[in-house]
Amino acid sequence: MHEKRVYLDYAATTPTDPRVVEAMLPFFHDNFGNPSSVHRWGQHAERAVENSREIVANAFGSSPDEVIFTSCGSESDNLALRGVALSARRVKGANHILVSPVEHHAVLRTAQDLAQNHGFELEFLPVNEYGQVSPDALIEHLRSDTAVVSIIYANNEIGTINSLAPHAELCREYDVPLHTDAVQAASQLEININHIPADLISVGAHKFYGPKGIGALYVRRGIQLDPIQTGGSQEFSLRAGTLNVPLIVGMAKALEITIHEREIHNEHYQFLQNILLEDIPRLIPDSTITGDPNNRLPNHASFVFRGVDGNQLLAALDIAGFACSSGSACKTGDPEPSDVLVALGYEPDWALGSLRITVGRPTAESDVRDLASTLPELVALNRSAIP
Ligand SMILES: *Cc1c(COP(=O)(O)O)cnc(C)c1O
């Protein structure tokens, strides 16, 4: 018998597009050269890298020398925050870091590490109920000794989009670099600097149907940052290590496809999202949409259910054939409410019952309809199991 398996966790990762795999393959064997080598093998690999850099730069609307290849979205976030903070302190004594409290852990834990182990003063920007930072809140907290500001572009847990144009303008007035984590956004939103006028932008390929283990950081010309990985002079001496040519080629190909097909996929996502955002709160008592119901990623539907253990719900969904996610980073043991939901002001009896459903290119209408009809019973069972 055919067992039902429905993957609805595209915010966690996406399958690599077969066209991307095909583009990568020659660079594992025939064209295996080290792009730093002088000989022809090296030159061939270098051309592939520089061609890919141009494609990524076009997506950012930048010039190629403003694109740094990294190993993942997390590394891009780390390089942005650590690199800029350490440089700003060394060059101008800036010691203050401002981040939103709804950042991915790659930003949040990095900022906390800079505070706890490197002596920076860390402040959190207030957010509204949807996780957005208002320009007024930023004005109140920006200082002349602020080293870096980081505000997530599209939130991975709650789908909310932060429109960053006014924030970028304020940061420019104060001469403070603005970083944004666009890792979750890049599969669906433009990452062009005309749309997100930030100084540093992080992306990672496996969120847009590219391979895992490769990311990029846009760094606006003139922004100073210290390397966090030292060694060879690759990547403008900002990121040492032999370039991963196949994965770089794969990321560029995935980004090209994503941009080319974005509208068509987004339309499909929006259609599926509407079903989820309408049906689930209607069918399940004591449930709420998390994040901005309107200004959100088209493929993203997230909820909290009062009095539900989110991890148990995920396990029950998995048994029923549905792969979803909770907001909680905790996989086993003591459940902890997610930092993001706590920052939004949810009490633990709500925050622990979070569910994130994210659709992707292969998702069918029947997939989300099946989930919406299965979920109410699973939530009810889970509630009755909690004393
Ligand atoms: C996935 C994700 C990351 C981490 O990216 P990796 O490539 O998995 O390291 C960072 N920020 C956001 C918003 C994400 O969704």
The ligand as an SDF file (V2000), in Angstrom:
LIG
                    3D

 15 15  0  0  0  0  0  0  0  0999 V2000
   17.6760   28.7620    7.5740 C   0  0  0  0  0  0  0  0  0  0  0  0
   17.9120   30.1040    8.1060 C   0  0  0  0  0  0  0  0  0  0  0  0
   19.1970   30.4840    8.5520 C   0  0  0  0  0  0  0  0  0  0  0  0
   20.3600   29.5290    8.5660 C   0  0  0  0  0  0  0  0  0  0  0  0
   20.7700   29.2040    7.2770 O   0  0  0  0  0  0  0  0  0  0  0  0
   21.6760   27.9110    7.0370 P   0  0  0  0  0  0  0  0  0  0  0  0
   22.0510   28.0060    5.5980 O   0  0  0  0  0  0  0  0  0  0  0  0
   20.8010   26.7310    7.3350 O   0  0  0  0  0  0  0  0  0  0  0  0
   22.8280   28.0140    7.9570 O   0  0  0  0  0  0  0  0  0  0  0  0
   19.3730   31.7630    9.0060 C   0  0  0  0  0  0  0  0  0  0  0  0
   18.3520   32.6410    9.0310 N   0  0  0  0  0  0  0  0  0  0  0  0
   17.1170   32.3210    8.6110 C   0  0  0  0  0  0  0  0  0  0  0  0
   16.0470   33.3410    8.6470 C   0  0  0  0  0  0  0  0  0  0  0  0
   16.8500   31.0430    8.1370 C   0  0  0  0  0  0  0  0  0  0  0  0
   15.6240   30.7300    7.7290 O   0  0  0  0  0  0  0  0  0  0  0  0
  1  2  1  0
  2  3  1  0
  2 14  2  0
  3  4  1  0
  3 10  2  0
  4  5  1  0
  5  6  1  0
  6  7  2  0
  6  8  1  0
  6  9  1  0
 10 11  1  0
 11 12  2  0
 12 13  1  0
 12 14  1  0
 14 15  1  0
M  END
$$$$
